Amino acid sequence: MHAFHEEMGQKHAERTLPEIGRLLQQADIGLRQLDAIIFGQGPGSFTGLRIACGLAQGLAFSAELPVIAIPTLDAVAHQSGAERVMVCLDARMQQVYCASYQTTPHWQRLGPITLQDPQDVSLPDGITLLAGDGFSNYPALLQQQRDSTRHTGVLRADARAYIELAQTGRYAQQHPREAELLYVRNKVALTSLEQQALKG
């Protein structure tokens, strides 16, 4: 497997296509020889998600390939390697995206991905691992940590996790025009008054 992972800040739009070209060159294949284009469906940064989906659609259309959309929290849960894991990612605006997972004997998300205020998050029974930057950025979440649970620290989804999940066949292949993002939050920005209220 050829993969590239790097924290790029705001440069992902300009760096992604050159890195994809480099990986294809390393693997000595063309874009049309791929089985599908996988992308992180979200939730996450509004701009980042739109860029990821747009790039995936453009590549897929050009090479006549399907796309596979995979939720960000699913990828983090997969990377954790835990049998029962709760993932919390910082959603900004003093909120977190949350979901709990069971990975054995059958992999499943134990409910929908939700958007919650940190103080409203409850730790389900049986969870052995807490994963994601939500726990690091909102320490109050860790107050629920039990003796039977541990915290991974910051764990971010990477390309290998998305590829491995796509290979399971659990995620549908779609025509690129059907690609959809998972926002969870409908409102993506605060008014100046709301920002001031949070600071107060």
C-alpha positions in Angstrom: 0.0 0.0 0.0 1.3 3.5 -0.9 0.1 6.2 1.4 0.9 9.8 2.3 -0.1 11.5 5.5 0.9 15.0 6.7 -0.7 17.8 8.7 -0.9 20.5 6.0 -2.9 23.3 7.7 -4.5 25.3 4.9 -2.4 23.9 2.1 -4.4 20.7 1.4 -6.1 22.2 -1.7 -2.8 22.9 -3.4 -0.9 19.9 -2.1 -3.3 17.1 -2.6 -3.2 16.6 -6.4 0.6 16.7 -6.7 0.9 14.1 -3.9 -1.7 11.9 -5.6 0.4 12.1 -8.8 3.5 11.2 -6.9 1.8 8.1 -5.2 0.5 6.9 -8.6 4.0 7.3 -10.0 5.5 5.3 -7.1 2.9 2.5 -7.7 3.6 2.7 -11.4 -0.2 2.9 -12.3 -2.6 5.4 -13.8 -5.6 6.9 -12.2 -8.0 4.7 -14.3 -6.4 1.6 -12.9 -7.8 2.3 -9.4 -10.9 0.6 -8.1 -12.5 3.8 -6.6 -11.7 7.2 -5.0 -12.2 7.2 -1.2 -12.8 10.4 0.7 -13.4 11.5 4.3 -17.1 12.3 4.4 -17.0 14.2 7.7 -18.0 15.6 10.0 -15.3 18.2 10.2 -14.2 21.5 8.9 -16.8 22.8 6.4 -14.1 24.1 3.9 -11.9 21.0 4.3 -14.8 18.7 3.6 -15.9 20.6 0.5 -12.3 20.5 -0.8 -12.1 16.7 -0.2 -15.4 15.9 -1.8 -14.7 18.2 -4.7 -11.3 16.6 -5.4 -12.7 13.1 -5.1 -15.5 13.9 -7.5 -13.2 15.6 -10.0 -10.8 12.6 -10.0 -13.6 10.1 -10.2 -15.3 11.8 -13.0 -12.1 12.2 -15.0 -11.2 8.5 -14.6 -14.8 7.1 -14.7 -14.5 5.7 -11.2 -16.9 5.3 -8.3 -16.4 7.2 -5.0 -16.6 5.8 -1.5 -17.5 8.1 1.3 -16.4 7.2 4.9 -17.2 9.1 8.1 -14.2 10.6 9.8 -15.1 9.1 13.2 -15.3 5.6 11.7 -11.7 6.0 10.5 -10.5 7.1 13.9 -12.3 4.2 15.6 -10.7 1.8 13.2 -7.3 3.2 13.8 -7.7 2.9 17.6 -7.6 -0.9 17.5 -9.8 -1.1 20.5 -12.7 -3.6 20.9 -15.1 -0.9 22.3 -14.1 2.7 21.7 -15.7 6.1 22.0 -14.5 8.8 19.6 -14.9 12.5 20.3 -13.6 15.0 17.8 -13.5 18.8 18.4 -16.3 20.4 16.5 -15.2 23.9 17.5 -17.8 26.3 18.8 -17.5 24.6 22.2 -19.0 21.3 20.9 -17.8 17.8 20.0 -18.7 15.1 17.4 -19.2 11.8 19.2 -19.9 8.2 18.4 -19.2 4.8 20.1 -18.1 1.6 18.3 -17.7 -2.1 18.8 -15.1 -3.6 16.6 -15.4 -7.3 17.5 -16.8 -9.8 16.8 -18.7 -7.6 14.4 -17.7 -4.1 13.6 -20.5 -1.6 14.2 -21.2 2.0 15.2 -23.4 1.9 18.4 -25.7 4.7 17.4 -25.5 7.8 15.2 -22.7 10.3 15.1 -23.9 13.2 17.2 -23.0 16.8 18.0 -23.0 17.6 21.7 -21.8 20.1 24.3 -18.9 18.5 26.2 -20.9 18.6 29.5 -23.7 16.6 27.9 -21.5 13.7 26.7 -22.0 10.5 28.6 -19.6 7.5 28.5 -21.5 4.3 27.5 -20.9 1.1 29.5 -18.2 -1.2 28.3 -16.1 1.4 26.5 -12.4 0.6 27.0 -10.8 3.4 25.0 -11.4 7.1 24.4 -10.0 8.4 21.1 -9.9 11.8 19.4 -8.9 15.4 20.0 -12.2 16.2 21.7 -10.9 14.6 24.9 -7.7 16.5 24.7 -9.3 19.9 23.9 -12.1 19.6 26.5 -10.6 18.1 29.6 -14.0 17.9 31.3 -14.7 14.9 29.0 -11.9 12.9 30.7 -13.5 13.3 34.1 -15.8 10.5 33.0 -12.8 8.2 32.4 -13.1 5.0 34.5 -10.4 2.7 35.7 -11.3 0.4 32.8 -10.8 3.0 30.1 -7.7 4.7 28.7 -7.2 7.7 26.5 -5.1 7.6 23.3 -4.4 11.3 23.2 -4.8 12.9 19.8 -5.6 10.4 17.1 -6.4 11.7 13.6 -7.8 9.7 10.7 -5.2 8.9 8.0 -5.3 7.5 4.5 -4.5 3.9 5.5 -7.6 3.8 7.8 -9.9 4.9 5.0 -8.4 2.4 2.6 -8.7 -0.5 5.0 -12.3 0.4 5.8 -13.2 0.7 2.1 -11.7 -2.8 1.6 -14.2 -4.2 4.0 -17.1 -3.6 1.6 -19.2 -2.0 4.3 -19.3 1.3 2.5 -21.2 1.7 -0.8 -19.5 2.6 -4.1 -21.4 5.6 -5.6 -21.4 7.6 -8.8 -19.4 10.7 -8.1 -22.4 12.9 -8.6 -24.1 11.2 -5.6 -21.2 11.9 -3.2 -22.6 13.5 0.0 -20.9 15.1 3.0 -21.8 14.4 6.6 -22.0 17.8 8.3 -24.0 16.8 11.4 -24.0 20.5 12.4 -26.3 22.6 10.2 -24.9 25.9 11.4 -21.2 26.4 10.5 -20.5 29.8 12.0 -21.3 31.9 15.0 -22.5 35.5 14.8 -20.3 38.1 16.5 -22.8 38.3 19.4 -22.7 34.5 19.8 -18.9 34.6 19.8 -18.9 37.3 22.5 -21.4 35.3 24.6 -19.1 32.3 24.5 -16.1 34.4 25.5 -18.1 35.8 28.4 
